[in-house]
Structures are given as structure tokens and as C-alpha cells.
Amino acid sequence: AQSVTQPDIHITVSEGASLELRCNYSYGATPYLFWYVQSPGQGLQLLLKYFSGDTLVQGIKGFEAEFKRSQSSFNLRKPSVHWSDAAEYFCAVGPYNFNKFYFGSGTKLNVKP
Amino acid sequence: DTEVTQTPKHLVMGMTNKKSLKCEQHMGHRAMYWYKQKAKKPPELMFVYSYEKLSINESVPSRFSPECPNSSLLNLHLHALQPEDSALYLCASSQERGEGPRYEQFFGPGTRLTVL
């Protein structure tokens, strides 16, 4: 069965520091992987996605993610975090089984001044 | 137009009220979805419509009644809700219903529902 694990519930980084959010997935075939960001009270905004090809994908707002099949991971990175990046981040795989997305439980990012 | 819009943004209702949430997209998508998201949790799928027909109901209580009057519109009718139904309700759409990157979902901003 498909599943997504985000091991870190909360992460706090200082503004200007680098960031890595972890995501591990479980799926037997080719995974379709996404990272979404959600600000408080807002909907989901797509940061980036991986379907095939180059395993390092670039997204919006300076984010990138690397797909590592051997580790079943799709970690999100940003070299220098801005205060406006404080939000909840969701990793997702899908759609499978007729459009089901499988979301991770989310990682809440706090940014210290 | 690559947006999914939802109205209202916020809704407060009593347990005896009847209200509706509305979702609209003009991307020519033929699959539309309702998700429920509680605080600090990921979205949970409620309903899937494909070509205006209900194709998935994730065992949602009957006090939630979806409707897809045309390919661009999706409604969620609410009646006799409970306080635990308070949540962010997200709408999404995709080209069609299926597996793979072609069926990527686009999400709306959500309606914040509070049931008193």
C-alpha cells in the first residue's frame, strides 16, 4: 500500500539558514511525488513535483527536491530560508487508485529572526 | 485560467442550519474533489466526481451532500452538522480521473467552516 512519512513534525531554523524537510514514501512502482506548502488558514500551494527524468527538481520560491529511489526519499531543500517560508509543508504521492493522493502528516516550519 | 476558486472563504453555521460550499474551475477539468482538513492534519478525501457523476464517496456522513451541476461547478451541501465537522474544506480538480502525472490535482484556497 502507498504511504508517505514525514518524520519531523516541527522544525525551527534561523532566517538565512539552510533547510531540509524529509519525506519517505512507500510504493512499488514509479512514484509521482509532490511537495505542497500551506500557510495558516490557506489552501495548498504546489511547490514542486517529480514524475520522471532528472532527479533534482526545481520549484517555486527557491525550493528544490531530490528524488532518491534507493532511499525511497524525496527531501525538500532551500539554501537560505526567509521568514515568509514559515508554514506547513506536505509531501504527497499520487494520484493512484483513481485519483487518491496520499499525504504525509506534514512538517510545521518555524523561522527564527 | 489555472485557478480553482472556492466560496465563501469563511462560514459560521449552527447545527440546525443548511448551507452550501461552492467550487469552480475553468480549466476544462472533468474530475473534481472535496477534501476535509482538520487543524494540523493532512487533507482527507471525501468525494470524487468524474464527468459530473459521483465516483468515490469515502464513507462520508449523509449530512454532507455533494452536487456537480456541470463540469465547472462543484457544490457541497451541509445540513445538521456537528461541531466536530469544523474544518477547512478544500476543493480540487484534475483533467480526468486516473493514475499518473497527467491527472495531477489543482487545489483551491479552501473554505474555513465553523459549526457552533
Interface residues (C-beta under 8 A of the other chain):
Chain A: Y32 F34 Y36 G41 Q42 G43 L44 Q45 L46 K49 F51 S52 E88 F90 P95 Y96 N97 F98 N99 K100 F101 F103 G104 S105 G106 K108
Chain B: Q6 A31 Y33 K40 K41 P42 P43 L45 V48 S55 I56 L88 L90 S94 R97 G98 E99 G100 P101 Y103 E104 Q105 F106 F107 G108 P109 G110 R112
